[in-house]
Amino acid sequence: MVTSEFAKLWWKLSKDLRSHMETQLAPTLTEGQLTVLELLVINEPQKMKPSDFIDFLTTTPAAITTLLDRMEKGGLIARERDERDRRIVWVLLTDKGRTECERGVAVREQFLQSYLGRISSHNQQLLVYLLGKVANA
């Protein structure tokens, strides 16, 4: 009984978040692109290769290449070859990418705060703690 109720609530929250993000990020950004931009910001000043994104996006190398192609065309990222080993391609954040990342994170934060604002600060902390336990984090 509890698992089915949890599944329903999780699905609803996930669906609401996906829908909100899709509408608010369009037309310049998708959730997958936001994930790439966030990873680039988090890992600064280290550079990242396309293969570094696979674990975070749970997709194929070909799909990552297509995603990065679209992002480069949109001016969100740049790619450059390594000076010492030309086989290595580095993914770099552009100024536009940084700005769009900040916008995307703000959109998500606002949405989540509107949901979490329905419960007390103490219960927000408890919810995060319990979800951490469920997620084994």
TIPAGU-480456 format. One record per residue (C-alpha): residue number from 0; residue in one letter; x, y, z. Coordinates in nm, 4 decimals, m for minus. Example, Ala and Ser with C-alpha at 12.3 -4.5 7.8 and 13.67 -1.06 7.14 Angstrom:
{node 0; "A"; {1.2300; m0.4500; 0.7800}} {node 1; "S"; {1.3670; m0.1060; 0.7140}} 
This chain:
{node 0; "M"; {0.0000; 0.0000; 0.0000}} {node 1; "V"; {0.2707; 0.2488; 0.0982}} {node 2; "T"; {0.4807; 0.1620; m0.2070}} {node 3; "S"; {0.1920; 0.2215; m0.4439}} {node 4; "E"; {0.1114; 0.5574; m0.2802}} {node 5; "F"; {0.4797; 0.6542; m0.2905}} {node 6; "A"; {0.4944; 0.5603; m0.6606}} {node 7; "K"; {0.1870; 0.7729; m0.7397}} {node 8; "L"; {0.3216; 1.0754; m0.5543}} {node 9; "W"; {0.6715; 1.0362; m0.7002}} {node 10; "W"; {0.5288; 1.0068; m1.0509}} {node 11; "K"; {0.3117; 1.3179; m1.0027}} {node 12; "L"; {0.5989; 1.5277; m0.8668}} {node 13; "S"; {0.8326; 1.4083; m1.1427}} {node 14; "K"; {0.5732; 1.4744; m1.4116}} {node 15; "D"; {0.4963; 1.8224; m1.2758}} {node 16; "L"; {0.8668; 1.9104; m1.2604}} {node 17; "R"; {0.9393; 1.7775; m1.6116}} {node 18; "S"; {0.6417; 1.9629; m1.7558}} {node 19; "H"; {0.7325; 2.2880; m1.5808}} {node 20; "M"; {1.0971; 2.2670; m1.6836}} {node 21; "E"; {1.0111; 2.1833; m2.0435}} {node 22; "T"; {0.7827; 2.4857; m2.0759}} {node 23; "Q"; {0.9986; 2.7327; m1.8866}} {node 24; "L"; {1.3316; 2.6366; m2.0440}} {node 25; "A"; {1.2054; 2.6378; m2.4039}} {node 26; "P"; {1.3056; 2.7347; m2.6635}} {node 27; "T"; {1.6729; 2.7820; m2.5760}} {node 28; "L"; {1.7303; 2.4938; m2.3353}} {node 29; "T"; {1.6244; 2.1371; m2.2515}} {node 30; "E"; {1.6651; 1.9500; m1.9231}} {node 31; "G"; {1.9420; 1.7346; m2.0718}} {node 32; "Q"; {2.1258; 2.0456; m2.1855}} {node 33; "L"; {2.0823; 2.2009; m1.8414}} {node 34; "T"; {2.2382; 1.8897; m1.6867}} {node 35; "V"; {2.5418; 1.9237; m1.9165}} {node 36; "L"; {2.5772; 2.2938; m1.8323}} {node 37; "E"; {2.5486; 2.2261; m1.4585}} {node 38; "L"; {2.8151; 1.9549; m1.4783}} {node 39; "L"; {3.0480; 2.1918; m1.6621}} {node 40; "V"; {2.9975; 2.4592; m1.3944}} {node 41; "I"; {3.0385; 2.2129; m1.1056}} {node 42; "N"; {3.3586; 2.0664; m1.2489}} {node 43; "E"; {3.5263; 2.3997; m1.3262}} {node 44; "P"; {3.8139; 2.4615; m1.3707}} {node 45; "Q"; {3.8612; 2.1005; m1.4869}} {node 46; "K"; {3.7622; 2.0277; m1.8440}} {node 47; "M"; {3.5207; 1.7531; m1.9414}} {node 48; "K"; {3.5116; 1.5133; m2.2363}} {node 49; "P"; {3.1857; 1.4024; m2.4015}} {node 50; "S"; {3.2228; 1.0559; m2.2441}} {node 51; "D"; {3.2184; 1.2171; m1.8975}} {node 52; "F"; {2.8468; 1.2956; m1.9406}} {node 53; "I"; {2.7306; 0.9390; m2.0087}} {node 54; "D"; {2.6828; 0.8358; m1.6440}} {node 55; "F"; {2.4855; 1.1508; m1.5651}} {node 56; "L"; {2.2536; 1.1383; m1.8653}} {node 57; "T"; {2.2107; 0.7593; m1.8830}} {node 58; "T"; {2.2223; 0.7543; m2.2601}} {node 59; "T"; {2.4431; 0.6421; m2.5457}} {node 60; "P"; {2.7614; 0.8060; m2.6738}} {node 61; "A"; {2.5838; 0.8791; m3.0037}} {node 62; "A"; {2.3027; 1.0608; m2.8198}} {node 63; "I"; {2.5596; 1.2627; m2.6229}} {node 64; "T"; {2.7258; 1.3674; m2.9486}} {node 65; "T"; {2.3900; 1.4767; m3.0932}} {node 66; "L"; {2.3079; 1.6693; m2.7744}} {node 67; "L"; {2.6470; 1.8427; m2.7768}} {node 68; "D"; {2.6085; 1.9225; m3.1479}} {node 69; "R"; {2.2800; 2.1014; m3.0754}} {node 70; "M"; {2.4298; 2.2811; m2.7767}} {node 71; "E"; {2.7292; 2.3972; m2.9798}} {node 72; "K"; {2.5025; 2.5175; m3.2597}} {node 73; "G"; {2.2978; 2.7087; m2.9985}} {node 74; "G"; {2.6111; 2.8736; m2.8593}} {node 75; "L"; {2.5823; 2.7059; m2.5175}} {node 76; "I"; {2.9124; 2.5193; m2.5407}} {node 77; "A"; {3.2267; 2.5085; m2.7506}} {node 78; "R"; {3.4402; 2.2061; m2.8275}} {node 79; "E"; {3.8138; 2.2099; m2.8731}} {node 80; "R"; {4.0767; 1.9470; m2.9417}} {node 81; "D"; {4.3424; 1.8783; m2.6827}} {node 82; "E"; {4.6743; 2.0362; m2.7804}} {node 83; "R"; {4.8801; 1.7294; m2.6860}} {node 84; "D"; {4.6424; 1.4547; m2.7944}} {node 85; "R"; {4.4214; 1.5577; m3.0879}} {node 86; "R"; {4.1941; 1.2550; m3.0281}} {node 87; "I"; {4.0626; 1.4166; m2.7098}} {node 88; "V"; {3.7827; 1.6714; m2.7446}} {node 89; "W"; {3.7091; 1.9042; m2.4537}} {node 90; "V"; {3.3635; 2.0528; m2.3916}} {node 91; "L"; {3.3788; 2.4151; m2.2778}} {node 92; "L"; {3.1111; 2.6398; m2.1308}} {node 93; "T"; {3.0391; 2.9635; m2.3192}} {node 94; "D"; {2.9123; 3.2854; m2.1616}} {node 95; "K"; {2.5690; 3.2150; m2.3096}} {node 96; "G"; {2.5828; 2.8635; m2.1632}} {node 97; "R"; {2.6664; 3.0005; m1.8190}} {node 98; "T"; {2.3778; 3.2490; m1.8385}} {node 99; "E"; {2.1336; 2.9798; m1.9526}} {node 100; "C"; {2.2554; 2.7485; m1.6754}} {node 101; "E"; {2.1859; 3.0162; m1.4143}} {node 102; "R"; {1.8410; 3.0747; m1.5645}} {node 103; "G"; {1.7628; 2.7019; m1.5709}} {node 104; "V"; {1.8713; 2.6471; m1.2120}} {node 105; "A"; {1.6608; 2.9469; m1.1033}} {node 106; "V"; {1.3553; 2.8060; m1.2858}} {node 107; "R"; {1.3980; 2.4705; m1.1111}} {node 108; "E"; {1.4648; 2.6294; m0.7693}} {node 109; "Q"; {1.1527; 2.8447; m0.7971}} {node 110; "F"; {0.9391; 2.5439; m0.8876}} {node 111; "L"; {1.0763; 2.3266; m0.6078}} {node 112; "Q"; {1.0439; 2.6083; m0.3559}} {node 113; "S"; {0.6775; 2.6508; m0.4511}} {node 114; "Y"; {0.6242; 2.2838; m0.3615}} {node 115; "L"; {0.8443; 2.2758; m0.0535}} {node 116; "G"; {0.6966; 2.6036; 0.0698}} {node 117; "R"; {0.3800; 2.4100; 0.1500}} {node 118; "I"; {0.5523; 2.2478; 0.4484}} {node 119; "S"; {0.7543; 2.3846; 0.7393}} {node 120; "S"; {1.1306; 2.4276; 0.7270}} {node 121; "H"; {1.1678; 2.1400; 0.9738}} {node 122; "N"; {0.9578; 1.9103; 0.7549}} {node 123; "Q"; {1.1553; 2.0183; 0.4473}} {node 124; "Q"; {1.4756; 1.9067; 0.6207}} {node 125; "L"; {1.3084; 1.5838; 0.7317}} {node 126; "L"; {1.1849; 1.5157; 0.3772}} {node 127; "V"; {1.5339; 1.5638; 0.2335}} {node 128; "Y"; {1.6783; 1.3392; 0.5057}} {node 129; "L"; {1.4245; 1.0637; 0.4386}} {node 130; "L"; {1.4664; 1.0847; 0.0612}} {node 131; "G"; {1.8405; 1.0565; 0.1176}} {node 132; "K"; {1.7792; 0.7386; 0.3143}} {node 133; "V"; {1.5543; 0.5984; 0.0398}} {node 134; "A"; {1.8089; 0.6919; m0.2280}} {node 135; "N"; {2.0947; 0.5467; m0.0201}} {node 136; "A"; {2.2776; 0.8792; m0.0356}} 
